[in-house]
Amino acid sequence: MSAALLDWSIFIAQIMLGLAMACAALHALRGPRAQDRVLGLDTLYANATILLLTFGIRTGSTLYFESALVIALLGFVATAALAKFLMRGEVIE
């Protein structure tokens, strides 16, 4: 029973994360300001990371965990660079 409950829980979490990614993509595309678009992209990569982690739990493959780590690192660097660009107008000083 607990294995079936875990499978259903992960499946429902994946559906909810897919919906959250769709909402974040919509927010990134329709945001009225650049800051709203950066926030939408930040939420999108965080949701993608968690979705990959749930795929890794479901399949038992370590490849999903490694790709989630890469997405998290690249997403953080991209968010920091975009925030610096929006504040100062340049990324590299």
Biopython code that builds the backbone (N, CA, C, O; Angstrom):
import numpy as np
from Bio.PDB.StructureBuilder import StructureBuilder

atoms = [
    (1, "MET", "N", (0.817, -1.192, 0.000)),
    (1, "MET", "CA", (0.000, 0.000, 0.000)),
    (1, "MET", "C", (0.861, 1.257, 0.000)),
    (1, "MET", "O", (0.513, 2.221, -0.682)),
    (2, "SER", "N", (1.966, 1.287, 0.732)),
    (2, "SER", "CA", (2.771, 2.502, 0.821)),
    (2, "SER", "C", (3.473, 2.799, -0.504)),
    (2, "SER", "O", (3.671, 3.966, -0.839)),
    (3, "ALA", "N", (3.857, 1.765, -1.267)),
    (3, "ALA", "CA", (4.474, 1.996, -2.568)),
    (3, "ALA", "C", (3.462, 2.593, -3.544)),
    (3, "ALA", "O", (3.810, 3.476, -4.328)),
    (4, "ALA", "N", (2.235, 2.129, -3.507)),
    (4, "ALA", "CA", (1.193, 2.680, -4.376)),
    (4, "ALA", "C", (0.875, 4.119, -3.978)),
    (4, "ALA", "O", (0.647, 4.972, -4.835)),
    (5, "LEU", "N", (0.862, 4.379, -2.677)),
    (5, "LEU", "CA", (0.615, 5.740, -2.211)),
    (5, "LEU", "C", (1.737, 6.681, -2.633)),
    (5, "LEU", "O", (1.478, 7.824, -3.007)),
    (6, "LEU", "N", (2.983, 6.210, -2.575)),
    (6, "LEU", "CA", (4.112, 7.018, -3.010)),
    (6, "LEU", "C", (4.042, 7.293, -4.512)),
    (6, "LEU", "O", (4.314, 8.412, -4.947)),
    (7, "ASP", "N", (3.682, 6.289, -5.301)),
    (7, "ASP", "CA", (3.552, 6.486, -6.749)),
    (7, "ASP", "C", (2.489, 7.522, -7.080)),
    (7, "ASP", "O", (2.711, 8.401, -7.913)),
    (8, "TRP", "N", (1.342, 7.421, -6.433)),
    (8, "TRP", "CA", (0.272, 8.378, -6.686)),
    (8, "TRP", "C", (0.654, 9.774, -6.218)),
    (8, "TRP", "O", (0.330, 10.762, -6.877)),
    (9, "SER", "N", (1.336, 9.861, -5.094)),
    (9, "SER", "CA", (1.753, 11.169, -4.577)),
    (9, "SER", "C", (2.739, 11.842, -5.518)),
    (9, "SER", "O", (2.637, 13.040, -5.779)),
    (10, "ILE", "N", (3.685, 11.078, -6.022)),
    (10, "ILE", "CA", (4.659, 11.644, -6.957)),
    (10, "ILE", "C", (3.984, 12.031, -8.261)),
    (10, "ILE", "O", (4.320, 13.061, -8.844)),
    (11, "PHE", "N", (3.050, 11.235, -8.724)),
    (11, "PHE", "CA", (2.326, 11.549, -9.957)),
    (11, "PHE", "C", (1.534, 12.847, -9.813)),
    (11, "PHE", "O", (1.555, 13.692, -10.708)),
    (12, "ILE", "N", (0.842, 13.003, -8.697)),
    (12, "ILE", "CA", (0.063, 14.223, -8.458)),
    (12, "ILE", "C", (0.992, 15.424, -8.314)),
    (12, "ILE", "O", (0.680, 16.515, -8.792)),
    (13, "ALA", "N", (2.143, 15.225, -7.649)),
    (13, "ALA", "CA", (3.109, 16.314, -7.508)),
    (13, "ALA", "C", (3.646, 16.735, -8.870)),
    (13, "ALA", "O", (3.857, 17.924, -9.110)),
    (14, "GLN", "N", (3.869, 15.780, -9.758)),
    (14, "GLN", "CA", (4.360, 16.116, -11.093)),
    (14, "GLN", "C", (3.322, 16.896, -11.891)),
    (14, "GLN", "O", (3.667, 17.819, -12.629)),
    (15, "ILE", "N", (2.072, 16.532, -11.746)),
    (15, "ILE", "CA", (1.015, 17.282, -12.426)),
    (15, "ILE", "C", (0.939, 18.707, -11.895)),
    (15, "ILE", "O", (0.833, 19.657, -12.670)),
    (16, "MET", "N", (0.993, 18.855, -10.573)),
    (16, "MET", "CA", (0.939, 20.189, -9.969)),
    (16, "MET", "C", (2.161, 21.027, -10.357)),
    (16, "MET", "O", (2.039, 22.229, -10.593)),
    (17, "LEU", "N", (3.326, 20.401, -10.423)),
    (17, "LEU", "CA", (4.520, 21.128, -10.839)),
    (17, "LEU", "C", (4.441, 21.540, -12.301)),
    (17, "LEU", "O", (4.918, 22.613, -12.669)),
    (18, "GLY", "N", (3.850, 20.708, -13.129)),
    (18, "GLY", "CA", (3.641, 21.083, -14.524)),
    (18, "GLY", "C", (2.722, 22.286, -14.652)),
    (18, "GLY", "O", (2.965, 23.178, -15.465)),
    (19, "LEU", "N", (1.671, 22.311, -13.851)),
    (19, "LEU", "CA", (0.773, 23.469, -13.849)),
    (19, "LEU", "C", (1.478, 24.717, -13.320)),
    (19, "LEU", "O", (1.274, 25.815, -13.838)),
    (20, "ALA", "N", (2.299, 24.550, -12.297)),
    (20, "ALA", "CA", (3.055, 25.683, -11.760)),
    (20, "ALA", "C", (4.044, 26.217, -12.785)),
    (20, "ALA", "O", (4.259, 27.425, -12.878)),
    (21, "MET", "N", (4.651, 25.306, -13.561)),
    (21, "MET", "CA", (5.570, 25.747, -14.610)),
    (21, "MET", "C", (4.826, 26.503, -15.708)),
    (21, "MET", "O", (5.344, 27.479, -16.250)),
    (22, "ALA", "N", (3.632, 26.063, -16.033)),
    (22, "ALA", "CA", (2.836, 26.768, -17.040)),
    (22, "ALA", "C", (2.470, 28.173, -16.554)),
    (22, "ALA", "O", (2.530, 29.131, -17.326)),
    (23, "CYS", "N", (2.092, 28.298, -15.285)),
    (23, "CYS", "CA", (1.770, 29.614, -14.727)),
    (23, "CYS", "C", (3.007, 30.514, -14.681)),
    (23, "CYS", "O", (2.915, 31.711, -14.955)),
    (24, "ALA", "N", (4.154, 29.945, -14.336)),
    (24, "ALA", "CA", (5.392, 30.735, -14.297)),
    (24, "ALA", "C", (5.802, 31.179, -15.691)),
    (24, "ALA", "O", (6.273, 32.302, -15.867)),
    (25, "ALA", "N", (5.630, 30.314, -16.684)),
    (25, "ALA", "CA", (5.949, 30.695, -18.059)),
    (25, "ALA", "C", (5.021, 31.806, -18.544)),
    (25, "ALA", "O", (5.459, 32.721, -19.240)),
    (26, "LEU", "N", (3.764, 31.730, -18.184)),
    (26, "LEU", "CA", (2.819, 32.778, -18.544)),
    (26, "LEU", "C", (3.199, 34.093, -17.872)),
    (26, "LEU", "O", (3.113, 35.158, -18.482)),
    (27, "HIS", "N", (3.617, 34.011, -16.623)),
    (27, "HIS", "CA", (4.039, 35.211, -15.898)),
    (27, "HIS", "C", (5.305, 35.799, -16.508)),
    (27, "HIS", "O", (5.460, 37.019, -16.573)),
    (28, "ALA", "N", (6.212, 34.930, -16.954)),
    (28, "ALA", "CA", (7.451, 35.410, -17.575)),
    (28, "ALA", "C", (7.174, 36.045, -18.933)),
    (28, "ALA", "O", (7.872, 36.978, -19.330)),
    (29, "LEU", "N", (6.187, 35.565, -19.635)),
    (29, "LEU", "CA", (5.878, 36.120, -20.954)),
    (29, "LEU", "C", (5.044, 37.393, -20.883)),
    (29, "LEU", "O", (5.213, 38.292, -21.706)),
    (30, "ARG", "N", (4.150, 37.473, -19.908)),
    (30, "ARG", "CA", (3.210, 38.586, -19.858)),
    (30, "ARG", "C", (3.520, 39.612, -18.783)),
    (30, "ARG", "O", (2.766, 40.567, -18.598)),
    (31, "GLY", "N", (4.633, 39.421, -18.067)),
    (31, "GLY", "CA", (4.938, 40.340, -16.979)),
    (31, "GLY", "C", (5.017, 41.782, -17.452)),
    (31, "GLY", "O", (5.636, 42.055, -18.481)),
    (32, "PRO", "N", (4.411, 42.702, -16.732)),
    (32, "PRO", "CA", (4.419, 44.087, -17.216)),
    (32, "PRO", "C", (5.803, 44.739, -17.147)),
    (32, "PRO", "O", (6.103, 45.627, -17.945)),
    (33, "ARG", "N", (6.640, 44.316, -16.214)),
    (33, "ARG", "CA", (7.976, 44.898, -16.083)),
    (33, "ARG", "C", (9.032, 43.816, -16.241)),
    (33, "ARG", "O", (8.728, 42.624, -16.208)),
    (34, "ALA", "N", (10.255, 44.238, -16.409)),
    (34, "ALA", "CA", (11.356, 43.282, -16.562)),
    (34, "ALA", "C", (11.581, 42.501, -15.271)),
    (34, "ALA", "O", (11.943, 41.325, -15.318)),
    (35, "GLN", "N", (11.373, 43.131, -14.127)),
    (35, "GLN", "CA", (11.544, 42.443, -12.851)),
    (35, "GLN", "C", (10.545, 41.304, -12.694)),
    (35, "GLN", "O", (10.877, 40.258, -12.136)),
    (36, "ASP", "N", (9.338, 41.498, -13.178)),
    (36, "ASP", "CA", (8.336, 40.433, -13.130)),
    (36, "ASP", "C", (8.726, 39.265, -14.031)),
    (36, "ASP", "O", (8.488, 38.105, -13.694)),
    (37, "ARG", "N", (9.316, 39.573, -15.156)),
    (37, "ARG", "CA", (9.755, 38.504, -16.062)),
    (37, "ARG", "C", (10.905, 37.707, -15.466)),
    (37, "ARG", "O", (10.954, 36.485, -15.610)),
    (38, "VAL", "N", (11.832, 38.390, -14.797)),
    (38, "VAL", "CA", (12.939, 37.694, -14.138)),
    (38, "VAL", "C", (12.403, 36.812, -13.017)),
    (38, "VAL", "O", (12.873, 35.689, -12.839)),
    (39, "LEU", "N", (11.442, 37.297, -12.269)),
    (39, "LEU", "CA", (10.829, 36.500, -11.212)),
    (39, "LEU", "C", (10.122, 35.279, -11.781)),
    (39, "LEU", "O", (10.183, 34.201, -11.189)),
    (40, "GLY", "N", (9.451, 35.432, -12.923)),
    (40, "GLY", "CA", (8.812, 34.288, -13.578)),
    (40, "GLY", "C", (9.823, 33.254, -14.040)),
    (40, "GLY", "O", (9.587, 32.054, -13.903)),
    (41, "LEU", "N", (10.948, 33.706, -14.586)),
    (41, "LEU", "CA", (11.993, 32.772, -15.011)),
    (41, "LEU", "C", (12.632, 32.070, -13.815)),
    (41, "LEU", "O", (12.962, 30.886, -13.890)),
    (42, "ASP", "N", (12.803, 32.794, -12.723)),
    (42, "ASP", "CA", (13.356, 32.205, -11.510)),
    (42, "ASP", "C", (12.431, 31.117, -10.974)),
    (42, "ASP", "O", (12.890, 30.047, -10.575)),
    (43, "THR", "N", (11.161, 31.386, -10.965)),
    (43, "THR", "CA", (10.188, 30.389, -10.516)),
    (43, "THR", "C", (10.150, 29.202, -11.472)),
    (43, "THR", "O", (9.985, 28.060, -11.043)),
    (44, "LEU", "N", (10.302, 29.470, -12.762)),
    (44, "LEU", "CA", (10.285, 28.412, -13.761)),
    (44, "LEU", "C", (11.449, 27.452, -13.582)),
    (44, "LEU", "O", (11.260, 26.237, -13.652)),
    (45, "TYR", "N", (12.643, 27.970, -13.354)),
    (45, "TYR", "CA", (13.762, 27.047, -13.187)),
    (45, "TYR", "C", (13.697, 26.308, -11.860)),
    (45, "TYR", "O", (14.143, 25.163, -11.772)),
    (46, "ALA", "N", (13.150, 26.942, -10.822)),
    (46, "ALA", "CA", (13.008, 26.237, -9.544)),
    (46, "ALA", "C", (12.003, 25.086, -9.672)),
    (46, "ALA", "O", (12.227, 23.997, -9.144)),
    (47, "ASN", "N", (10.909, 25.334, -10.369)),
    (47, "ASN", "CA", (9.928, 24.274, -10.588)),
    (47, "ASN", "C", (10.480, 23.164, -11.472)),
    (47, "ASN", "O", (10.185, 21.990, -11.248)),
    (48, "ALA", "N", (11.276, 23.524, -12.474)),
    (48, "ALA", "CA", (11.888, 22.511, -13.333)),
    (48, "ALA", "C", (12.861, 21.639, -12.547)),
    (48, "ALA", "O", (12.950, 20.433, -12.780)),
    (49, "THR", "N", (13.585, 22.251, -11.620)),
    (49, "THR", "CA", (14.499, 21.487, -10.777)),
    (49, "THR", "C", (13.744, 20.481, -9.919)),
    (49, "THR", "O", (14.145, 19.322, -9.813)),
    (50, "ILE", "N", (12.665, 20.920, -9.314)),
    (50, "ILE", "CA", (11.881, 20.022, -8.460)),
    (50, "ILE", "C", (11.201, 18.935, -9.291)),
    (50, "ILE", "O", (11.083, 17.793, -8.847)),
    (51, "LEU", "N", (10.753, 19.291, -10.500)),
    (51, "LEU", "CA", (10.149, 18.286, -11.368)),
    (51, "LEU", "C", (11.156, 17.211, -11.757)),
    (51, "LEU", "O", (10.814, 16.029, -11.795)),
    (52, "LEU", "N", (12.384, 17.606, -12.046)),
    (52, "LEU", "CA", (13.416, 16.614, -12.345)),
    (52, "LEU", "C", (13.718, 15.736, -11.127)),
    (52, "LEU", "O", (13.984, 14.543, -11.271)),
    (53, "LEU", "N", (13.677, 16.321, -9.940)),
    (53, "LEU", "CA", (13.893, 15.523, -8.734)),
    (53, "LEU", "C", (12.786, 14.495, -8.541)),
    (53, "LEU", "O", (13.055, 13.368, -8.122)),
    (54, "THR", "N", (11.547, 14.868, -8.839)),
    (54, "THR", "CA", (10.460, 13.897, -8.715)),
    (54, "THR", "C", (10.585, 12.795, -9.767)),
    (54, "THR", "O", (10.260, 11.639, -9.495)),
    (55, "PHE", "N", (11.058, 13.148, -10.975)),
    (55, "PHE", "CA", (11.318, 12.103, -11.971)),
    (55, "PHE", "C", (12.413, 11.162, -11.495)),
    (55, "PHE", "O", (12.337, 9.953, -11.712)),
    (56, "GLY", "N", (13.432, 11.717, -10.844)),
    (56, "GLY", "CA", (14.505, 10.885, -10.313)),
    (56, "GLY", "C", (14.040, 9.957, -9.212)),
    (56, "GLY", "O", (14.480, 8.810, -9.137)),
    (57, "ILE", "N", (13.158, 10.437, -8.362)),
    (57, "ILE", "CA", (12.606, 9.591, -7.301)),
    (57, "ILE", "C", (11.752, 8.487, -7.907)),
    (57, "ILE", "O", (11.798, 7.338, -7.467)),
    (58, "ARG", "N", (10.975, 8.847, -8.916)),
    (58, "ARG", "CA", (10.064, 7.876, -9.519)),
    (58, "ARG", "C", (10.800, 6.773, -10.275)),
    (58, "ARG", "O", (10.413, 5.607, -10.205)),
    (59, "THR", "N", (11.860, 7.139, -10.997)),
    (59, "THR", "CA", (12.566, 6.151, -11.807)),
    (59, "THR", "C", (13.752, 5.522, -11.087)),
    (59, "THR", "O", (14.163, 4.412, -11.426)),
    (60, "GLY", "N", (14.301, 6.210, -10.110)),
    (60, "GLY", "CA", (15.466, 5.692, -9.396)),
    (60, "GLY", "C", (16.769, 5.932, -10.135)),
    (60, "GLY", "O", (17.791, 5.335, -9.795)),
    (61, "SER", "N", (16.750, 6.792, -11.135)),
    (61, "SER", "CA", (17.946, 7.089, -11.920)),
    (61, "SER", "C", (18.657, 8.315, -11.347)),
    (61, "SER", "O", (18.012, 9.296, -10.978)),
    (62, "THR", "N", (19.983, 8.256, -11.273)),
    (62, "THR", "CA", (20.740, 9.387, -10.748)),
    (62, "THR", "C", (20.961, 10.479, -11.789)),
    (62, "THR", "O", (21.379, 11.584, -11.443)),
    (63, "LEU", "N", (20.689, 10.191, -13.037)),
    (63, "LEU", "CA", (20.870, 11.183, -14.092)),
    (63, "LEU", "C", (19.961, 12.392, -13.870)),
    (63, "LEU", "O", (20.360, 13.524, -14.140)),
    (64, "TYR", "N", (18.754, 12.161, -13.386)),
    (64, "TYR", "CA", (17.830, 13.266, -13.127)),
    (64, "TYR", "C", (18.330, 14.160, -12.002)),
    (64, "TYR", "O", (18.149, 15.376, -12.056)),
    (65, "PHE", "N", (18.950, 13.582, -10.990)),
    (65, "PHE", "CA", (19.462, 14.373, -9.877)),
    (65, "PHE", "C", (20.622, 15.256, -10.332)),
    (65, "PHE", "O", (20.727, 16.409, -9.915)),
    (66, "GLU", "N", (21.486, 14.719, -11.181)),
    (66, "GLU", "CA", (22.615, 15.500, -11.687)),
    (66, "GLU", "C", (22.148, 16.633, -12.590)),
    (66, "GLU", "O", (22.676, 17.743, -12.520)),
    (67, "SER", "N", (21.170, 16.360, -13.429)),
    (67, "SER", "CA", (20.657, 17.417, -14.305)),
    (67, "SER", "C", (19.902, 18.479, -13.497)),
    (67, "SER", "O", (19.928, 19.655, -13.861)),
    (68, "ALA", "N", (19.240, 18.091, -12.423)),
    (68, "ALA", "CA", (18.577, 19.066, -11.560)),
    (68, "ALA", "C", (19.598, 19.978, -10.888)),
    (68, "ALA", "O", (19.351, 21.171, -10.710)),
    (69, "LEU", "N", (20.739, 19.416, -10.518)),
    (69, "LEU", "CA", (21.800, 20.223, -9.917)),
    (69, "LEU", "C", (22.355, 21.227, -10.916)),
    (69, "LEU", "O", (22.609, 22.379, -10.564)),
    (70, "VAL", "N", (22.544, 20.797, -12.156)),
    (70, "VAL", "CA", (23.052, 21.705, -13.191)),
    (70, "VAL", "C", (22.052, 22.816, -13.466)),
    (70, "VAL", "O", (22.444, 23.976, -13.599)),
    (71, "ILE", "N", (20.775, 22.489, -13.554)),
    (71, "ILE", "CA", (19.754, 23.505, -13.800)),
    (71, "ILE", "C", (19.688, 24.496, -12.639)),
    (71, "ILE", "O", (19.535, 25.697, -12.862)),
    (72, "ALA", "N", (19.802, 24.012, -11.417)),
    (72, "ALA", "CA", (19.767, 24.901, -10.261)),
    (72, "ALA", "C", (20.958, 25.858, -10.264)),
    (72, "ALA", "O", (20.797, 27.045, -9.978)),
    (73, "LEU", "N", (22.142, 25.356, -10.581)),
    (73, "LEU", "CA", (23.325, 26.226, -10.613)),
    (73, "LEU", "C", (23.237, 27.263, -11.725)),
    (73, "LEU", "O", (23.512, 28.442, -11.499)),
    (74, "LEU", "N", (22.855, 26.831, -12.922)),
    (74, "LEU", "CA", (22.735, 27.771, -14.033)),
    (74, "LEU", "C", (21.612, 28.783, -13.810)),
    (74, "LEU", "O", (21.738, 29.949, -14.184)),
    (75, "GLY", "N", (20.524, 28.336, -13.206)),
    (75, "GLY", "CA", (19.420, 29.245, -12.922)),
    (75, "GLY", "C", (19.799, 30.304, -11.907)),
    (75, "GLY", "O", (19.403, 31.463, -12.037)),
    (76, "PHE", "N", (20.567, 29.915, -10.892)),
    (76, "PHE", "CA", (21.000, 30.892, -9.897)),
    (76, "PHE", "C", (21.917, 31.932, -10.519)),
    (76, "PHE", "O", (21.764, 33.127, -10.267)),
    (77, "VAL", "N", (22.862, 31.489, -11.325)),
    (77, "VAL", "CA", (23.796, 32.419, -11.971)),
    (77, "VAL", "C", (23.038, 33.345, -12.925)),
    (77, "VAL", "O", (23.324, 34.541, -12.985)),
    (78, "ALA", "N", (22.091, 32.806, -13.657)),
    (78, "ALA", "CA", (21.317, 33.632, -14.586)),
    (78, "ALA", "C", (20.475, 34.665, -13.844)),
    (78, "ALA", "O", (20.372, 35.809, -14.285)),
    (79, "THR", "N", (19.881, 34.276, -12.737)),
    (79, "THR", "CA", (19.083, 35.219, -11.958)),
    (79, "THR", "C", (19.952, 36.316, -11.370)),
    (79, "THR", "O", (19.566, 37.485, -11.378)),
    (80, "ALA", "N", (21.119, 35.952, -10.861)),
    (80, "ALA", "CA", (22.024, 36.961, -10.315)),
    (80, "ALA", "C", (22.504, 37.914, -11.403)),
    (80, "ALA", "O", (22.591, 39.120, -11.170)),
    (81, "ALA", "N", (22.815, 37.394, -12.581)),
    (81, "ALA", "CA", (23.264, 38.253, -13.681)),
    (81, "ALA", "C", (22.153, 39.176, -14.162)),
    (81, "ALA", "O", (22.401, 40.350, -14.437)),
    (82, "LEU", "N", (20.947, 38.668, -14.267)),
    (82, "LEU", "CA", (19.828, 39.518, -14.693)),
    (82, "LEU", "C", (19.500, 40.581, -13.657)),
    (82, "LEU", "O", (19.166, 41.711, -14.015)),
    (83, "ALA", "N", (19.590, 40.234, -12.377)),
    (83, "ALA", "CA", (19.332, 41.220, -11.334)),
    (83, "ALA", "C", (20.381, 42.325, -11.369)),
    (83, "ALA", "O", (20.048, 43.501, -11.219)),
    (84, "LYS", "N", (21.637, 41.960, -11.565)),
    (84, "LYS", "CA", (22.693, 42.966, -11.657)),
    (84, "LYS", "C", (22.508, 43.828, -12.892)),
    (84, "LYS", "O", (22.727, 45.039, -12.846)),
    (85, "PHE", "N", (22.109, 43.218, -13.990)),
    (85, "PHE", "CA", (21.872, 43.990, -15.205)),
    (85, "PHE", "C", (20.725, 44.976, -15.025)),
    (85, "PHE", "O", (20.810, 46.109, -15.498)),
    (86, "LEU", "N", (19.658, 44.567, -14.350)),
    (86, "LEU", "CA", (18.519, 45.459, -14.155)),
    (86, "LEU", "C", (18.846, 46.590, -13.187)),
    (86, "LEU", "O", (18.298, 47.686, -13.306)),
    (87, "MET", "N", (19.739, 46.331, -12.227)),
    (87, "MET", "CA", (20.075, 47.380, -11.266)),
    (87, "MET", "C", (21.077, 48.389, -11.828)),
    (87, "MET", "O", (20.931, 49.593, -11.619)),
    (88, "ARG", "N", (22.100, 47.897, -12.545)),
    (88, "ARG", "CA", (23.192, 48.769, -12.966)),
    (88, "ARG", "C", (23.269, 48.994, -14.473)),
    (88, "ARG", "O", (23.934, 49.928, -14.921)),
    (89, "GLY", "N", (22.617, 48.175, -15.241)),
    (89, "GLY", "CA", (22.670, 48.329, -16.688)),
    (89, "GLY", "C", (23.830, 47.600, -17.347)),
    (89, "GLY", "O", (23.976, 47.646, -18.568)),
    (90, "GLU", "N", (24.661, 46.923, -16.551)),
    (90, "GLU", "CA", (25.767, 46.147, -17.086)),
    (90, "GLU", "C", (26.014, 44.959, -16.182)),
    (90, "GLU", "O", (25.725, 45.003, -14.986)),
    (91, "VAL", "N", (26.547, 43.902, -16.759)),
    (91, "VAL", "CA", (26.803, 42.694, -15.975)),
    (91, "VAL", "C", (28.249, 42.628, -15.531)),
    (91, "VAL", "O", (28.536, 42.314, -14.376)),
    (92, "ILE", "N", (29.159, 42.924, -16.442)),
    (92, "ILE", "CA", (30.585, 42.867, -16.148)),
    (92, "ILE", "C", (31.104, 44.289, -15.996)),
    (92, "ILE", "O", (30.924, 45.129, -16.879)),
    (93, "GLU", "N", (31.746, 44.545, -14.873)),
    (93, "GLU", "CA", (32.278, 45.900, -14.631)),
    (93, "GLU", "C", (33.704, 45.997, -15.061)),
    (93, "GLU", "O", (34.316, 47.057, -14.934)),
]
sb = StructureBuilder()
sb.init_structure("model")
sb.init_model(0)
sb.init_chain("A")
sb.init_seg("    ")
for serial, (resi, resn, name, xyz) in enumerate(atoms, 1):
    if name == "N":
        sb.init_residue(resn, " ", resi, " ")
    sb.init_atom(name, np.array(xyz, "f"), 0.0, 1.0, " ", f" {name:<3s}", serial, name[0])
structure = sb.get_structure()
